[in-house]
Amino acid sequence: MTERDFPRTERAAFVERVLAEDLGSGGDVTSAATIDAGARFRATMNCREPIVVAGLDLAVDFFTALDPDARVERCAADGEKVEAGTTLLRIEGNARAMLAAERSALNTLQHLSGIATLTRAYVEAMAGTGAILLDTRKTIPGLRLLGKYAARMGGAHNHRLRMDDGLLIKDNHVAVCGGVAAAVRAAKAADSGLPVQVEVDRIDQIEPALAAGADRLLLDNMPPHVLREAVALVAGRVPTEASGGVRLDTIRGIAESGVTYVSVGRITQSAPAVDIGLDYEPMP
């Protein structure tokens, strides 16, 4: 995980915030009551199902935040597809610290790897079509940077990170402006230097959008046969993106329509966490 993926200051703040949420003001009272302060703990972190890994560096950060002298061995890498039973990490450190960090490390790794795993399934389902999978801004509040990082590890390309990354005229903008062409003209007149993408949900909106200067079209909730008609009408003048209600069982037919991109909100919005556990190993 590079500085570009997740700036170090934000990364440290994230780890601190998550640990504080779990430890509260009293810390791990169970470990404090049952485990000697100097006891050592050794364990492996293993996946219980096939996954695509994402967030391994953050998992390490939780353990080393509570025990800077902890020994951690990475046995896999973010973006790697691994089978059930694969060891992801080996850790050894102060027992109280390792157990206090366990849940935060697992929660983060399970969630991000869940996004990467679902994303990879979508990428593989549309393989060979020439279309590119995009994520969206449908992310868990406060976790967008991490969600989009995990989507990249799964093989998607990132769309807008924030609203100031690009002009995207949606249906409500169109409604307020009084039509697709009027909305695009207003966006172009703003002269922001950003490309203008506009959402269209009918074939008859395409030519007015292009005539007004749209740089990219978001073809919203169109079935594959309508997408093919739209792509033929656009005829390569601008990139096209299919969006809306895309599922794992429908993405291939959508991608085969000839669109440039397919965007899927559910990969970051509702990906299920994967099953990863921390398994104790006796000390020699």
C-alpha positions as MATLAB code, in Angstrom:
seq = 'MTERDFPRTERAAFVERVLAEDLGSGGDVTSAATIDAGARFRATMNCREPIVVAGLDLAVDFFTALDPDARVERCAADGEKVEAGTTLLRIEGNARAMLAAERSALNTLQHLSGIATLTRAYVEAMAGTGAILLDTRKTIPGLRLLGKYAARMGGAHNHRLRMDDGLLIKDNHVAVCGGVAAAVRAAKAADSGLPVQVEVDRIDQIEPALAAGADRLLLDNMPPHVLREAVALVAGRVPTEASGGVRLDTIRGIAESGVTYVSVGRITQSAPAVDIGLDYEPMP';
ca = [
       0.000    0.000    0.000;
       1.747    3.133   -1.234;
       1.572    6.758   -0.141;
      -0.650    7.380   -3.162;
      -2.991    4.549   -2.186;
      -3.444    5.787    1.373;
      -1.296    8.676    2.669;
       0.705    7.700    5.745;
      -0.833   10.371    7.955;
      -4.347    9.228    7.038;
      -3.312    5.610    7.475;
      -1.986    6.252   10.992;
      -5.096    8.227   11.904;
      -7.313    5.427   10.614;
      -5.508    2.799   12.690;
      -5.674    4.986   15.785;
      -9.382    5.694   15.294;
     -10.309    2.049   14.739;
      -8.312    0.856   17.747;
      -9.854    3.553   19.933;
     -13.320    2.452   18.831;
     -12.592   -1.140   19.864;
     -10.524   -0.578   23.013;
     -12.596    2.186   24.566;
     -11.168    3.902   27.634;
     -10.377    0.720   29.568;
      -8.623   -1.352   26.920;
      -8.851   -5.123   26.617;
      -9.971   -5.886   30.148;
     -10.253   -9.624   29.434;
      -6.627  -10.019   28.409;
      -5.511   -7.773   31.278;
      -7.355  -10.019   33.726;
      -6.215  -13.369   32.345;
      -2.824  -12.954   30.652;
       0.499  -12.022   32.218;
       1.806   -8.651   31.062;
       4.993  -10.195   29.704;
       3.420  -13.214   27.968;
       4.212  -13.809   24.281;
       1.773  -14.747   21.536;
       2.402  -16.331   18.148;
      -0.235  -16.896   15.479;
      -0.960  -17.146   11.782;
      -3.696  -15.264    9.952;
      -5.366  -17.653    7.506;
      -8.182  -17.360    4.997;
     -11.006  -19.881    5.247;
     -12.178  -19.460    1.654;
     -10.693  -18.424   -1.724;
     -10.154  -14.643   -1.686;
      -8.388  -11.748   -3.341;
      -6.253  -10.071   -0.697;
      -6.543   -6.356    0.107;
      -5.520   -4.445    3.223;
      -2.644   -6.593    4.436;
      -0.427   -3.618    5.296;
      -3.195   -2.132    7.412;
      -3.611   -5.409    9.272;
       0.095   -5.284   10.086;
      -0.256   -1.675   11.241;
      -2.773   -2.638   13.937;
      -0.416   -5.145   15.514;
       2.667   -2.921   15.368;
       0.712    0.068   16.689;
       0.198   -1.791   19.975;
       3.555   -3.583   19.967;
       6.191   -1.780   17.882;
       8.549   -4.722   18.461;
       6.152   -7.313   17.100;
       7.586   -9.627   14.451;
       5.364   -9.813   11.380;
       5.907  -11.879    8.239;
       3.752  -11.191    5.189;
       2.976  -14.428    3.365;
       0.781  -12.946    0.612;
       0.373   -9.625   -1.186;
      -2.506   -7.297   -1.904;
      -4.101   -8.115   -5.248;
      -3.120  -11.786   -4.994;
      -5.797  -14.432   -5.451;
      -5.290  -17.182   -2.869;
      -6.992  -20.439   -2.004;
      -8.714  -21.449    1.225;
      -6.200  -22.301    3.919;
      -3.564  -19.863    2.695;
      -1.550  -18.158    5.423;
      -1.586  -14.389    4.951;
       0.448  -13.266    7.973;
       2.588  -14.707   10.730;
       2.821  -12.623   13.897;
       4.655  -12.842   17.161;
       4.589  -10.275   19.938;
       3.284   -9.281   23.327;
       0.191  -11.406   23.944;
      -1.969   -8.632   25.337;
      -1.105   -6.324   22.440;
      -1.654   -8.962   19.746;
      -5.055   -9.930   21.140;
      -6.106   -6.295   21.535;
      -5.291   -5.652   17.857;
      -6.809   -8.875   16.518;
     -10.381   -7.755   15.844;
      -9.458   -4.415   14.276;
      -6.949   -6.114   11.995;
      -9.385   -8.843   10.995;
     -12.345   -6.515   10.456;
     -10.328   -4.303    8.133;
      -8.724   -7.139    6.179;
     -12.003   -9.061    5.871;
     -13.875   -6.016    4.594;
     -11.272   -4.846    2.081;
     -10.556   -8.361    0.848;
     -14.309   -8.823    0.448;
     -14.409   -5.844   -1.899;
     -11.376   -7.090   -3.835;
     -12.816  -10.607   -4.082;
     -16.208   -9.484   -5.393;
     -14.541   -7.045   -7.770;
     -12.366   -9.807   -9.221;
     -15.474  -11.917   -9.814;
     -16.956   -9.088  -11.896;
     -13.701   -8.583  -13.784;
     -13.499  -12.277  -14.603;
     -17.164  -12.395  -15.643;
     -16.571   -9.710  -18.298;
     -13.114  -10.892  -19.381;
     -12.480  -10.736  -23.115;
     -15.229   -8.220  -23.887;
     -12.875   -5.236  -24.028;
     -14.958   -3.294  -21.493;
     -13.367   -1.907  -18.315;
     -14.921   -2.259  -14.864;
     -15.320    0.970  -12.876;
     -16.175    1.533   -9.250;
     -18.419    4.402   -8.071;
     -18.859    6.780   -5.128;
     -21.227    4.263   -3.511;
     -18.879    3.553   -0.629;
     -19.204    3.182    3.123;
     -19.006    6.730    4.548;
     -15.511    7.553    5.739;
     -13.946    4.544    3.985;
     -13.950    5.691    0.365;
     -10.195    5.781   -0.137;
      -9.842    2.279    1.253;
     -12.845    0.951   -0.657;
     -11.494    2.257   -3.930;
      -8.048    0.878   -3.134;
      -9.584   -2.553   -2.570;
     -11.521   -2.286   -5.836;
      -8.238   -1.610   -7.657;
      -6.711   -4.662   -6.007;
      -9.614   -6.635   -7.443;
      -8.934   -5.319  -10.931;
     -11.355   -2.398  -11.306;
     -10.436    1.109  -12.387;
     -11.382    4.003  -10.134;
     -14.002    6.484  -11.301;
     -14.361    9.757   -9.386;
     -12.939    9.756   -5.873;
     -14.753   12.984   -5.011;
     -17.308   15.268   -6.596;
     -14.608   17.741   -7.623;
     -12.775   15.127   -9.735;
     -15.064   15.496  -12.716;
     -18.337   16.908  -13.978;
     -20.987   14.185  -13.953;
     -24.435   15.425  -14.907;
     -27.041   13.086  -13.433;
     -30.787   12.861  -13.991;
     -31.601   15.375  -11.252;
     -29.215   17.935  -12.753;
     -30.920   17.385  -16.095;
     -34.358   17.835  -14.525;
     -33.410   21.124  -12.867;
     -31.735   22.449  -16.026;
     -34.657   21.524  -18.237;
     -32.954   18.949  -20.443;
     -29.756   17.133  -21.314;
     -28.525   19.690  -23.849;
     -29.103   22.642  -21.517;
     -27.259   20.899  -18.688;
     -24.277   20.025  -20.885;
     -24.080   23.538  -22.339;
     -24.086   25.010  -18.838;
     -21.331   22.632  -17.730;
     -19.190   23.421  -20.768;
     -19.720   27.152  -20.273;
     -18.387   26.872  -16.727;
     -15.001   26.190  -18.359;
     -13.719   24.137  -15.416;
     -11.154   22.287  -17.491;
     -12.773   19.015  -16.420;
     -14.375   16.582  -18.887;
     -18.168   16.621  -18.926;
     -19.990   13.319  -18.569;
     -23.763   13.204  -18.775;
     -26.254   10.521  -17.848;
     -28.793    9.566  -20.491;
     -31.497    6.973  -20.074;
     -33.090    7.251  -23.515;
     -31.710    6.907  -27.025;
     -33.214   10.250  -28.070;
     -31.037   12.071  -25.511;
     -27.763   10.965  -27.088;
     -27.533   13.307  -30.081;
     -28.541   16.418  -28.093;
     -25.926   15.552  -25.469;
     -23.196   15.102  -28.060;
     -24.204   18.223  -29.989;
     -23.947   20.240  -26.755;
     -20.378   19.011  -26.255;
     -20.560   16.043  -23.856;
     -17.184   14.328  -23.492;
     -18.574   11.030  -22.228;
     -21.974    9.358  -21.908;
     -23.328    7.416  -18.959;
     -25.928    5.033  -20.389;
     -28.152    4.441  -17.403;
     -30.317    1.367  -16.824;
     -30.399    0.350  -20.488;
     -30.803   -3.350  -21.300;
     -28.132   -4.886  -23.559;
     -30.099   -4.549  -26.809;
     -30.637   -0.829  -26.142;
     -26.985   -0.419  -25.160;
     -25.952   -1.914  -28.502;
     -28.167    0.595  -30.289;
     -26.710    3.442  -28.225;
     -23.119    2.351  -28.893;
     -23.836    2.145  -32.617;
     -25.331    5.649  -32.572;
     -22.383    7.119  -30.652;
     -20.070    5.415  -33.166;
     -16.929    6.005  -31.122;
     -17.307    9.774  -30.864;
     -17.000    9.648  -27.059;
     -16.453    6.910  -24.462;
     -19.586    5.210  -23.169;
     -20.318    3.792  -19.723;
     -23.110    1.388  -18.821;
     -24.479    1.783  -15.318;
     -27.437    0.889  -13.156;
     -28.519   -2.440  -11.705;
     -25.495   -4.345  -12.999;
     -25.233   -7.791  -11.410;
     -22.702  -10.580  -11.638;
     -25.073  -12.625  -13.802;
     -25.808   -9.741  -16.188;
     -22.478   -7.955  -16.550;
     -21.167  -10.023  -19.428;
     -24.175   -9.305  -21.654;
     -23.861   -5.620  -20.783;
     -20.120   -5.557  -21.479;
     -20.623   -7.361  -24.810;
     -22.774   -4.455  -26.024;
     -19.584   -2.589  -26.946;
     -19.544    0.008  -24.168;
     -16.176    1.353  -23.059;
     -16.872    0.975  -19.340;
     -19.292   -0.750  -16.981;
     -19.686    0.771  -13.514;
     -20.855   -1.281  -10.542;
     -21.798    0.298   -7.216;
     -22.273   -2.921   -5.283;
     -18.564   -3.873   -5.325;
     -17.827   -1.113   -2.796;
     -21.291   -0.624   -1.352;
     -22.317   -4.124   -0.355;
     -19.508   -6.628   -0.842;
     -19.682   -9.330    1.856;
     -16.710   -9.674    4.185;
     -14.571  -12.743    3.584;
     -13.721  -15.339    6.214;
     -10.255  -14.857    7.706;
      -9.130  -16.036   11.135;
      -6.203  -15.639   13.503;
      -4.980  -19.048   14.680;
      -2.824  -19.458   17.795;
       0.455  -21.349   17.516;
       2.153  -22.647   20.688;
       5.401  -20.933   21.583;
       8.489  -23.211   21.524;
];
